[in-house]
């Protein structure tokens, strides 16, 4: 699934920095440092990013071919 556009608690925009966060993780940065670098200071926003599970690619593996 896609990342929610806004934080459910404080309504801050979070979807615009998610790709940057993923790139920092791919580069080997620790999640805490990556969140600090992209400017995620609020705990509620950090929870939204850390708790997100991208299952779209996993679900596509089980698509029923016809």
C-alpha positions as CSV (number, residue, x, y, z in Angstrom):
1,X,0.0,0.0,0.0
2,X,1.1,3.6,-0.3
3,X,2.2,5.8,2.5
4,X,-0.6,8.0,3.9
5,X,-0.3,11.5,2.7
6,X,-0.7,13.1,6.1
7,X,0.0,12.1,9.7
8,X,-3.2,10.8,11.3
9,X,-2.4,12.7,14.5
10,X,-1.0,16.1,13.7
11,X,-2.0,16.3,10.0
12,X,1.5,17.1,8.8
13,X,2.4,16.2,5.3
14,X,4.6,13.1,5.3
15,X,4.3,11.5,1.9
16,X,6.6,14.0,0.3
17,X,9.6,12.9,2.2
18,X,9.0,9.1,2.2
19,X,11.1,8.5,-1.0
20,X,14.0,10.4,0.5
21,X,13.7,8.3,3.7
22,X,13.8,5.1,1.7
23,X,16.8,6.3,-0.3
24,X,18.7,7.1,2.9
25,X,17.9,3.6,4.2
26,X,19.2,2.1,0.9
27,X,22.4,4.0,1.4
28,X,22.9,2.3,4.7
29,X,21.8,5.0,7.2
30,X,20.1,4.0,10.5
31,X,16.4,4.7,10.5
32,X,16.7,7.1,13.4
33,X,19.4,9.1,11.6
34,X,17.4,9.1,8.4
35,X,14.3,10.4,10.1
36,X,16.3,13.2,11.7
37,X,17.9,14.1,8.4
38,X,14.6,14.5,6.5
39,X,13.2,16.6,9.4
40,X,10.8,14.2,11.1
41,X,10.9,15.6,14.6
42,X,7.4,14.7,15.9
43,X,6.9,11.2,17.4
44,X,3.5,10.8,15.7
45,X,5.0,11.4,12.2
46,X,8.0,9.2,12.9
47,X,5.5,6.4,13.9
48,X,3.7,6.8,10.6
49,X,6.9,6.4,8.6
50,X,8.4,3.6,10.8
51,X,5.1,1.7,11.0
52,X,4.4,1.7,7.3
53,X,4.6,-1.6,5.6
54,X,4.7,-1.6,1.8
55,X,2.9,-4.8,0.9
56,X,2.0,-4.0,-2.7
57,X,5.0,-5.7,-4.2
58,X,4.4,-8.7,-1.9
59,X,0.8,-9.0,-3.0
60,X,1.7,-8.8,-6.7
61,X,3.7,-12.1,-6.3
62,X,0.4,-13.9,-5.6
63,X,-1.6,-12.5,-8.5
64,X,-3.7,-15.1,-10.1
65,X,-2.5,-15.4,-13.7
66,X,-5.1,-16.4,-16.2
